[in-house]
């Protein structure tokens, strides 16, 4: 679970630093900072940051889900004692 905590901390810090470095535009169209193939990837809006036109929490949640799945598949399953502590049978 450390990978999820580290990812969440890094993502929130990255959004904060980005908003600190790139000034908010006047109300209207966003300032596109990174685009590829005609798609706006990262932009600064009057209200904050947009990643693919979405609030940063959307990719954060998707990447957190992916990390949780990958780490779960790569690590050993918990033993019966650990499972019994959280899921008692009886």
Helices and strands as residue ranges (DSSP letters): H 2-21, E 31-36, E 39-45, E 48-51, H 56-74, H 80-86
